[in-house]
Amino acid sequence: MRRLGVTALGLRNGPHKVTVDRDLKVPAVDGVTLLADRYAPADVERAPVVLVRSPYGRRGPFGLMCGQAFASHGFQAVVQSVRGGFGSGGVFEALDEREDGLATIAWLKGQPWFGGTFAMHGPSYLGYVQWAVAAEAGPELKALSMQVTASTFRDAVNVGGTFALESALIWVDLTARMKNSLSGITTGIMSPRRARRAALSGRPLAELDRLATGEQQRFFQELLVNGPDTPFWDKRDFSPTVSRVDAPVNMTGGWYDIFLPWQLKDYAALRAAGHRPYLTIGPWFHADQRMMRGSVHESLKWFRAHLLDDPSGLREQPVRLLVTGVDEWREFPDWPVPGMREERWHLRPAGALSPDEPPESPPDRYRYDPEHPTPFLGGPTLLGETHPVTDQRRLERRRDVLVYTSPVLDDDLEIIGPVTADLHVRSNREHTDFVVRLCDVTPDGQSLNLCEGMRRLVPGAPEPDADGVRRVTVELWPAGHRFRRGHRVRVQVASGAYPRVARNPGTGAPIGTATEMLTADQEILHTPDHPSAIILPVVPA
């Protein structure tokens, strides 16, 4: 039945018969008992171990994908429920995984069936727990394989200083309701709907967790009062330890994943430390099942190379990217890719966009009203009901969205790399947000979003000049895309993307309890002295 379950998930069974030991007791430092299941190939003694630590249960689809599948290919797999869930003792402490993870590794090394080497695997939170221990796991850790994750969620929760409302609400609802091995199926469908209903209620943010889940959630409340620069994040941020990780790292990300920018920062830290991680980025969003299935296959090749000394499945180049627009996989020696050059495309009068310098011109203006926030139609999402790529024309007709469009392209234009916007803005509010989105306009007029970024402004950051103009850098999601000949490049500028990020009330009040909402009158300048632009990572044809 387990083999049939693996097949039903779209995975390949290996040749080995698998035995399972259920509910192994793992002692934590404080005396709490954590439960784990061990899957083992029946005909291989003391095989290398793949350790998976999960808040989403260790049976059902996760047990099949992370346990049965690996064991059938000759590895032992230990799938553990983290503290506070699915029989493991204690209370779930979100993102506080270092001590339990190290205790689990110490227990693992003491088992009679441990053969001396192990790896770790898993997406999202299951990848984050790898970073929590990787620098201290010891020489027995031979490989890491992680998907759609990062060593810190600090900036993903606080995107450009905003608050990632929808993802936070979905996740606390998801974890609050997961009570059995199959609950992930129903919660994966219902949690986004409950989160969206709560977000659209108009109630203060501090009440939304109760509206979505039925009761107040401590972690959500902690996120509301702990911005990115508070001590709350210090023991939950493992980015300072990434460069100390010696085990080879295999990373899989998605162009529409909520963690991609920070996953690439981890990649850069490993490269700066002299390591050669593998990186794959596909046309996937966070919970994309295509990515999940493919990652198991890629992890098997990675583990065979580094635990069984069989590198035959590894590709020649460490970086593999799907270029959207042409749906073409490419391989490169590094990220950012060789030959990439930054090219400024300037916002210009009358909604134009061009590499040419802007002329003298009056600013463009719009009014942002947080009582009627600019919506989010498509882009990076956790489990949201929005599609990652959505025609933006309905959004672009709004009066609180500025649109800048290039002429029809005479030749293909390919971009691969980080995308940033350099805006010169003026606002009647010191507290305000700016959202920038890059789109591909097809010959039939569809405006398809590629990537976006947000930036929250507070008094003095950035500092205005004598005319009240503030120069704002907005980091968009990275992109790998070809604008085809006959298409156009488009840039949107707005001040909201609700409910992906919380609306800015304009008052500076704490985000959780703010009730007063002030409109913001925004100006975007595009002159020789204030050349607002989007900076594209252009690669040669």
C-alpha positions in Angstrom: 0.0 0.0 0.0 2.9 2.4 0.8 4.4 1.7 -2.7 1.0 2.4 -4.3 0.9 5.6 -2.3 4.3 6.7 -3.6 3.1 6.0 -7.1 -0.1 8.0 -6.5 2.0 11.0 -5.5 3.8 10.8 -8.9 7.0 9.5 -7.5 9.1 6.4 -8.5 9.6 3.5 -6.1 13.0 2.1 -5.7 13.9 -1.6 -5.7 14.1 -2.1 -1.9 11.4 -3.5 0.3 10.8 -1.1 3.2 10.2 -1.8 6.9 8.8 0.9 9.3 9.4 1.4 13.0 6.7 3.8 14.4 6.8 6.3 17.2 10.5 6.1 18.2 11.0 8.3 21.2 13.6 11.1 20.9 14.5 12.9 24.1 14.8 16.7 24.0 17.1 18.6 26.3 14.3 19.7 28.6 12.9 16.2 29.0 10.1 16.5 26.3 9.7 13.4 24.1 9.6 13.9 20.4 8.2 11.1 18.2 9.7 9.8 14.9 9.1 7.1 12.4 12.1 5.2 10.8 11.8 3.8 7.3 14.5 1.4 6.3 15.4 -0.8 3.3 15.0 -4.3 4.5 18.0 -5.7 2.7 20.6 -2.9 3.5 22.3 -2.9 6.9 23.0 0.5 8.5 22.3 2.5 5.4 22.9 6.3 5.3 20.1 8.2 7.0 17.9 11.0 5.6 16.5 13.1 8.5 13.3 15.0 8.0 11.8 17.2 10.8 8.3 18.4 10.2 5.4 20.4 11.8 3.0 18.9 9.4 3.0 15.3 10.6 5.0 12.2 9.8 2.4 9.9 8.3 0.2 10.2 5.2 1.6 12.1 2.2 4.7 13.4 4.1 5.5 9.9 5.3 5.3 8.5 1.8 7.2 11.3 0.2 9.9 11.8 2.8 10.0 8.2 4.3 8.9 5.4 2.0 10.3 7.0 -1.2 13.8 7.4 0.2 13.9 4.1 1.9 12.8 2.2 -1.2 15.9 3.7 -2.9 18.3 2.4 -0.3 18.4 5.1 2.4 17.0 5.0 5.9 14.6 7.9 6.5 13.8 9.3 9.9 10.7 11.4 9.8 10.1 13.3 13.0 7.2 15.5 14.2 8.6 18.6 15.8 7.6 19.7 19.3 3.9 20.1 20.1 2.3 18.2 17.2 1.2 14.7 16.1 2.2 13.1 19.4 5.4 14.9 20.1 5.4 16.5 23.5 5.7 20.1 24.6 4.2 23.2 22.9 5.0 24.1 19.3 7.4 27.1 19.3 7.4 28.3 15.7 10.9 28.8 14.2 12.6 27.8 17.5 14.1 24.6 16.3 17.9 24.7 17.0 17.9 22.9 20.4 15.4 20.1 19.5 17.2 19.6 16.1 20.6 19.2 17.8 19.1 16.8 20.4 17.6 14.8 17.6 20.9 14.5 15.8 22.7 13.5 19.0 20.1 10.8 19.5 20.4 9.7 15.9 24.2 9.2 16.2 23.6 6.9 19.2 21.3 4.5 17.5 22.6 1.0 16.7 21.3 1.2 13.2 23.1 4.5 12.5 25.8 3.9 9.9 27.9 7.0 10.5 26.5 9.4 7.9 23.3 11.3 7.4 21.6 14.0 5.3 18.6 16.3 5.7 15.8 17.0 3.3 12.6 19.0 3.0 10.8 22.1 1.8 9.8 25.3 3.5 9.8 24.8 7.3 11.4 21.5 6.8 14.3 23.3 5.0 14.5 26.0 7.7 15.1 23.4 10.4 18.1 22.2 8.3 19.7 25.7 8.6 18.9 25.7 12.3 21.4 22.9 12.9 23.6 22.6 9.9 26.6 24.5 11.2 26.7 22.5 14.4 25.6 19.0 13.2 29.1 17.6 13.0 31.1 15.8 10.3 28.5 13.0 10.0 26.2 15.5 8.1 27.2 14.8 4.5 24.5 16.6 2.5 21.5 19.0 2.7 18.7 19.3 0.2 16.2 22.0 0.7 13.4 23.5 -1.3 11.6 26.9 -1.2 13.1 28.0 2.1 15.7 30.2 3.7 17.9 30.4 6.7 15.8 33.2 8.1 12.2 34.2 7.7 12.7 37.6 9.2 12.6 39.6 6.0 10.0 37.3 4.3 7.6 38.2 7.0 8.5 41.8 6.8 8.9 42.3 3.0 10.7 45.6 2.5 9.4 46.7 6.0 5.8 45.8 5.2 4.0 42.9 6.9 3.3 39.7 4.8 -0.3 39.5 6.1 -1.8 36.8 3.9 1.0 34.3 4.2 1.2 34.8 8.0 -2.5 34.3 8.4 -2.6 31.2 6.2 0.3 29.6 8.0 -1.0 30.1 11.6 -4.4 28.7 10.4 -2.7 25.8 8.7 -0.6 24.8 11.8 -3.4 25.4 14.2 -5.7 23.0 12.4 -3.3 20.2 11.5 -4.3 17.4 13.9 -3.9 14.2 11.9 -1.9 12.9 8.9 -4.5 13.8 6.3 -5.4 17.2 7.7 -2.9 18.9 5.4 -5.2 18.1 2.4 -8.2 19.9 3.8 -6.3 22.7 5.5 -4.3 23.3 2.3 -7.6 24.2 0.6 -9.5 25.9 3.4 -6.7 27.9 5.1 -6.3 30.4 2.3 -10.0 30.9 2.1 -10.3 31.5 5.9 -7.3 33.9 5.7 -8.7 35.8 2.8 -12.1 36.2 4.5 -10.5 37.5 7.7 -8.3 39.9 5.8 -11.2 41.4 3.9 -13.3 41.8 7.1 -11.9 45.3 7.7 -11.0 44.5 11.4 -7.7 45.5 13.0 -4.9 43.0 12.2 -4.7 41.9 15.8 -8.2 40.4 15.5 -7.6 38.6 12.2 -6.1 35.4 13.7 -9.2 34.9 15.8 -11.4 35.4 12.8 -9.5 32.9 10.7 -8.8 30.2 13.3 -11.4 30.7 16.0 -8.9 31.7 18.7 -6.0 34.0 19.2 -2.6 32.6 17.9 0.4 33.6 20.0 2.8 33.4 17.1 0.7 35.7 14.9 0.5 38.2 17.8 4.3 38.0 18.2 4.8 38.8 14.5 2.6 41.9 14.8 4.7 43.5 17.6 8.2 42.3 16.5 9.5 44.0 13.4 12.6 42.8 11.6 15.0 44.7 13.9 13.7 43.3 17.2 15.5 40.7 19.4 12.6 38.3 18.8 14.3 37.3 15.5 17.8 36.8 16.8 17.5 33.2 17.8 15.3 32.5 14.8 17.8 33.9 12.2 20.4 31.4 11.1 21.8 33.5 8.2 25.0 34.3 10.1 25.8 30.6 10.3 25.3 29.7 6.6 28.9 30.4 5.6 30.0 27.9 8.3 28.1 25.0 6.8 30.5 22.5 5.2 28.0 19.9 4.0 27.2 20.2 0.3 23.9 22.1 -0.3 21.3 21.5 -3.0 18.7 24.3 -3.3 15.4 24.3 -5.2 13.4 27.5 -5.5 10.5 29.0 -7.5 10.2 32.3 -9.4 6.9 32.8 -7.5 8.0 31.5 -4.1 7.7 33.8 -1.1 11.2 32.9 0.1 13.2 33.2 -3.2 15.1 36.4 -2.5 16.4 35.1 0.8 17.2 31.7 -0.6 19.5 33.4 -3.1 21.2 35.3 -0.3 22.0 31.9 1.3 23.3 30.8 -2.0 25.5 33.9 -2.2 26.8 33.4 1.4 27.8 29.8 0.5 29.6 30.9 -2.7 31.4 33.7 -0.8 32.7 31.0 1.7 34.1 29.0 -1.2 31.4 26.4 -1.5 29.7 25.2 -4.7 26.0 24.7 -3.9 23.5 23.5 -6.6 20.6 25.8 -7.4 17.5 25.0 -9.4 14.8 27.6 -10.0 11.6 26.7 -11.8 8.2 28.3 -12.7 6.8 27.3 -9.3 5.0 28.8 -6.4 5.6 27.8 -2.7 3.4 24.7 -2.5 3.6 23.7 -6.1 3.3 19.9 -6.3 5.4 19.8 -9.5 8.3 21.2 -7.5 7.6 18.9 -4.6 7.7 15.8 -6.8 10.7 16.9 -8.7 12.7 17.7 -5.5 12.5 14.2 -4.2 14.1 12.9 -7.5 16.8 15.6 -7.3 17.5 14.9 -3.7 18.0 11.2 -4.4 20.6 12.1 -7.0 22.2 14.5 -4.5 22.3 12.0 -1.7 23.6 9.2 -3.9 26.5 11.5 -4.8 27.4 12.6 -1.3 26.4 9.5 0.8 27.0 6.6 -1.6 29.8 8.1 -3.7 27.8 7.9 -6.9 27.9 11.3 -8.7 26.6 9.8 -12.0 23.3 11.6 -11.6 24.7 15.1 -11.1 24.5 17.6 -13.9 27.6 19.4 -15.2 26.6 22.9 -14.3 25.5 23.8 -10.7 22.8 26.3 -11.6 19.7 25.3 -13.6 17.0 27.9 -14.4 13.7 27.8 -16.3 13.5 30.9 -18.4 9.8 32.0 -18.5 8.4 33.4 -21.7 10.0 30.6 -23.6 9.7 27.8 -21.1 13.3 26.8 -21.6 15.7 25.3 -19.1 19.2 26.7 -19.0 22.3 25.7 -17.1 25.0 28.1 -15.8 28.1 28.0 -13.7 26.9 30.5 -11.1 24.2 33.0 -10.0 24.1 35.9 -11.0 24.7 34.4 -14.4 27.8 35.3 -16.3 27.4 38.1 -18.9 24.5 39.7 -17.1 24.5 43.5 -17.2 22.3 46.0 -15.4 20.2 48.2 -17.7 18.1 51.2 -16.5 14.7 51.5 -18.1 13.4 54.9 -17.2 9.8 55.9 -16.2 8.9 58.7 -18.6 6.0 61.2 -19.2 2.7 59.9 -20.5 3.2 56.4 -19.1 6.2 55.6 -21.3 9.1 53.3 -20.4 12.5 53.4 -22.2 16.3 53.1 -21.7 16.4 56.7 -22.8 17.0 59.4 -20.2 13.7 61.1 -19.1 13.1 64.7 -20.2 11.9 67.6 -17.9 8.4 66.8 -17.0 5.8 67.2 -14.2 5.4 64.3 -11.7 2.7 61.7 -12.0 0.3 61.6 -9.1 -2.2 59.2 -7.5 -3.9 58.9 -4.2 -3.7 55.8 -2.0 -6.7 55.2 0.3 -6.0 52.4 2.9 -9.8 52.2 3.5 -9.9 50.8 -0.1 -6.4 49.4 -0.5 -4.9 48.5 -3.9 -5.5 44.7 -4.3 -3.0 41.9 -5.0 -4.0 39.9 -8.1 -1.1 37.5 -8.6 2.5 36.9 -7.7 4.4 35.1 -4.9 2.1 33.4 -2.5 2.1 30.7 0.2 -1.1 28.8 -0.5 -3.2 31.7 -1.7 -6.1 31.2 -4.1 -4.6 33.7 -6.5 -2.6 32.3 -9.4 1.1 33.2 -9.5 0.7 34.7 -13.0 -2.5 36.7 -13.6 -3.6 39.3 -16.2 -3.1 42.6 -14.5 -5.3 44.8 -16.7 -8.1 45.0 -14.1 -5.6 46.3 -11.6 -4.0 48.7 -14.0 -7.4 50.5 -14.6 -7.4 51.7 -11.0 -6.7 55.3 -10.3 -4.3 54.4 -7.6 -1.9 52.5 -10.0 0.5 54.1 -12.3 1.5 52.2 -15.5 4.6 52.7 -17.6 4.9 50.8 -20.9 7.7 50.4 -23.4 7.2 50.5 -27.2 6.8 47.2 -29.0 10.1 45.3 -28.8 11.8 44.8 -32.2 14.0 42.1 -30.7 13.8 39.6 -27.9 14.9 41.0 -24.5 16.1 38.4 -22.0 16.6 39.1 -18.2 18.0 36.7 -15.7 18.9 38.0 -12.2 18.0 40.5 -9.5 15.5 43.2 -10.4 15.4 46.6 -8.6 13.5 49.9 -8.9 15.1 53.3 -8.2 12.2 55.7 -7.5 12.2 59.4 -6.7 9.0 60.0 -4.8 7.2 62.6 -2.8 4.3 62.0 -0.4 2.3 64.0 2.0 2.8 61.1 4.5 6.0 60.2 6.2 4.6 56.7 6.7 3.7 55.2 3.4 4.4 52.2 1.1 5.5 51.8 -2.5 4.9 48.7 -4.6 6.6 48.1 -7.9 5.7 45.3 -10.3 7.3 44.2 -13.6 5.0 42.8 -16.3 5.2 41.4 -19.8 2.5 42.8 -22.2 1.6 40.3 -24.9 0.5 41.3 -28.4 -3.1 40.8 -27.5 -2.8 43.2 -24.6 -2.6 40.8 -21.6 -0.3 42.3 -18.9 1.3 39.3 -17.1 3.1 39.9 -13.9 6.7 38.6 -13.6 8.0 39.9 -10.3 7.3 42.6 -7.7 8.7 44.2 -4.6 7.5 46.4 -1.7 9.1 49.1 0.5 7.7 50.8 3.6 8.8 54.3 4.3 9.1 55.7 7.8 10.3 59.2 8.9 13.9 59.8 7.9 14.3 56.5 6.0 15.0 57.5 3.4 15.7 61.1 4.2 13.9 63.7 2.0 15.8 66.4 0.2 15.0 70.1 0.4 12.1 69.6 -2.0 10.6 66.7 0.0 11.8 64.2 -2.6 12.9 60.8 -1.3 15.0 58.3 -3.3 13.6 54.9 -2.7 15.2 51.6 -3.7 12.7 48.7 -4.1 14.1 45.2 -4.4 11.8 43.1 -6.6 11.8 39.3 -6.8 14.6 38.0 -9.1 13.4 36.9 -12.5 14.4 34.8 -15.4 12.3 35.7 -18.4 12.4 36.5 -22.1 10.3 39.3 -23.5 9.5 38.1 -27.0 9.8 40.3 -30.0 6.4 42.0 -30.5 5.8 42.2 -26.7 6.2 45.2 -24.4 7.8 45.8 -21.0 5.5 47.3 -18.4 6.1 48.7 -14.8 3.4 49.3 -12.3 3.8 51.7 -9.3 1.3 51.6 -6.5 1.1 51.8 -2.7 -0.6 48.6 -1.8 -0.9 44.9 -2.5 -3.6 43.8 -0.2 -3.9 41.3 1.4 -0.5 40.0 0.4 0.9 42.7 2.6 -0.9 44.7 5.3 -2.1 48.2 4.3 -0.2 51.2 5.6 -2.6 53.3 7.6 -0.4 56.4 7.1 -0.3 57.2 10.8 2.7 55.3 12.1 0.5 53.5 14.7 1.3 49.9 15.6 0.1 47.7 12.7 -1.8 45.3 14.9 -4.1 47.9 16.5 -4.2 50.8 13.9 -7.8 51.9 13.2 -7.3 55.4 11.8 -6.7 55.4 8.1 -5.2 58.4 6.3 -5.0 58.8 2.5 -1.6 59.4 0.9 -1.0 61.7 -2.0 1.9 60.2 -4.0 4.1 61.7 -6.7 6.5 59.8 -8.9 9.2 62.1 -10.5 10.9 61.4 -13.8 13.3 64.2 -14.7 17.0 64.4 -15.5 17.6 65.2 -11.8 15.2 62.6 -10.5 15.4 59.7 -13.0 13.1 57.0 -11.7 13.8 53.7 -13.3 13.6 49.9 -13.1 16.9 48.2 -13.4 16.8 45.0 -15.5 19.4 42.2 -15.5 19.8 41.9 -19.2 21.7 38.9 -20.6 23.0 38.6 -24.2 20.8 36.9 -26.7 
